[in-house]
Structures are given as structure tokens and as C-alpha cells.
Amino acid sequence: LIMKLTATTAEEIGQPILDSMLKAHAESDYKMLTELFSEDLKLVLTEDIFNEAIQNELSTYGKVSSTTYLGHLKRKGELQLLWKVSYAKDKEDILWELYLGQVEGKVKVLGLWFG
């Protein structure tokens, strides 16, 4: 993605990235998940850690039923975007966080967290 990441473009840029992350988790597709990752994040979130998260947590939730953008927080050199994600099998909503930043002129995922 080459669009400039700003507070006003955060949701527009972030939603397709989140959708891709959710699809990658649903399909257990590490390659898809890491396409927009920074090199540092690829070193931290290994395929083994990804598979463990799928097996131990996400597989129990079922399919995504809805996502709601909650907003963003400005961080030093990045934006922290927040979504409420609801799943078919689970009664609880899950908070998903994406940390996005510009790396060599392109938007990259610098961090990812859910829980």
C-alpha cells in the first residue's frame, strides 16, 4: 500500500488490512498474514506462534460475524487502530489491534494483538 497513513486515512487503509488478517487466521494462512508485516514483526510472530494462536484460541471462536472500527491512537511513528470483532460461536467480542506505520514509503503492519 502506497497511500499515506494519517489519522484521516487510518480506517480506510486499516480495514482491508484487518480483513486480510482475519481471513489469514480463518484459513490458517501464514503467508497471507505476513504479506504486509514489517521485517521485525515477521521475526517476532513466527509461523509456529501463529499456528499455536489458531489452535489454542481463534479456532474456538468460529467465523467472524462482524467488525466495528473503534478508532485509533497516535503513537510515536505509528498508528494503533482498534476494532471490535464478533465471532459466530463466541458470546464475547474480541478487541483486535493493528499497529501500522510507514516503512520505505509503504504502509506496513508493525504489530498485531487480539484478546
LUMKOL-171333 format. One record per residue (C-alpha): y, x, z negated. Coordinates in Angstrom, 1 decimal, m for minus. Layout:
// LUMKOL-171333
       y       x       z
       Y       X       Z
...
***
This chain:
// LUMKOL-171333
       y       x       z
     0.0     0.0     0.0
     3.3     1.4     1.0
     5.7    m1.3    m0.3
     8.0    m0.1    m3.1
     6.8    m1.1    m6.6
     9.6    m2.6    m8.6
    10.0    m5.3   m11.2
    10.7    m7.9    m8.5
     7.7    m6.9    m6.3
     5.3    m6.4    m9.2
     3.4    m9.7    m8.8
     3.4    m9.7    m5.0
     1.9    m6.2    m5.0
    m0.3    m6.6    m8.0
    m2.0    m9.9    m7.3
    m4.0    m8.7    m4.2
    m5.0    m5.6    m6.2
    m6.2    m7.7    m9.1
    m8.1   m10.0    m6.7
    m9.8    m6.9    m5.3
   m10.6    m5.6    m8.7
   m12.1    m8.9    m9.8
   m14.2    m9.1    m6.5
   m15.4    m5.5    m7.1
   m16.5    m6.4   m10.6
   m18.2    m9.6    m9.4
   m20.1    m7.7    m6.6
   m20.7    m4.5    m8.8
   m18.9    m2.5    m6.0
   m17.6     0.7    m7.5
   m16.3     2.0    m4.1
   m14.2    m1.2    m3.6
   m13.0    m0.9    m7.2
   m11.7     2.6    m6.8
   m10.1     2.4    m3.4
    m6.6     2.2    m4.9
    m7.3     4.2    m8.0
    m5.3     7.4    m8.7
    m7.5    10.5    m8.7
    m7.0    10.8   m12.5
    m8.3     7.3   m13.1
   m11.4     8.0   m10.9
   m12.2    10.9   m13.2
   m11.9     8.6   m16.3
   m13.6     5.4   m15.0
   m16.8     6.8   m13.7
   m19.5     4.7   m11.9
   m21.7     4.8   m15.0
   m18.9     3.4   m17.2
   m18.2     0.8   m14.5
   m21.8    m0.3   m14.4
   m22.0    m0.4   m18.2
   m19.0    m2.7   m18.3
   m20.5    m5.0   m15.7
   m23.9    m5.1   m17.5
   m22.6    m5.5   m21.1
   m19.5    m7.6   m20.7
   m18.4    m9.0   m17.3
   m21.8   m10.3   m16.2
   m21.9   m12.7   m19.1
   m18.6   m14.4   m18.1
   m19.7   m15.9   m14.8
   m17.4   m16.4   m11.8
   m13.6   m16.2   m12.1
   m12.3   m19.7   m12.2
    m8.5   m18.9   m12.3
    m5.9   m16.2   m12.7
    m2.4   m16.6   m14.1
     0.2   m13.9   m13.8
     1.8   m13.4   m17.2
     4.4   m10.8   m16.3
     4.9    m7.1   m16.6
     6.2    m4.4   m18.9
     8.2    m1.4   m17.7
     6.5     1.9   m18.7
     7.6     5.4   m18.0
     6.8     6.0   m14.4
     4.7     2.8   m14.0
     4.5    m0.9   m14.5
     2.0    m2.7   m16.7
     1.0    m6.0   m15.2
    m0.7    m8.7   m17.2
    m2.9   m11.6   m16.2
    m4.8   m14.3   m17.9
    m8.2   m14.6   m16.3
   m10.5   m17.6   m16.9
   m14.2   m17.5   m16.2
   m16.7   m20.3   m15.4
   m19.2   m19.5   m18.3
   m16.8   m18.4   m21.0
   m14.6   m20.5   m23.2
   m12.2   m17.7   m23.8
    m9.5   m16.4   m21.5
    m9.6   m12.6   m20.8
    m6.5   m10.5   m20.6
    m6.5    m8.1   m17.7
    m4.0    m5.3   m17.5
    m3.3    m3.2   m14.5
    m1.1    m0.1   m14.7
     0.5     0.5   m11.3
     2.6     3.4   m10.1
     3.8     5.2    m7.0
     1.7     8.3    m6.0
     2.9    10.2    m3.0
     4.8     7.1    m1.8
     1.8     4.7    m2.2
     1.0     2.2    m5.0
    m2.0     3.3    m7.0
    m3.8     1.9   m10.0
    m3.2     4.3   m12.8
    m5.0     2.3   m15.5
    m7.1    m0.8   m15.9
    m8.1    m2.7   m19.0
    m9.6    m6.1   m19.9
   m10.6    m7.7   m23.1
***
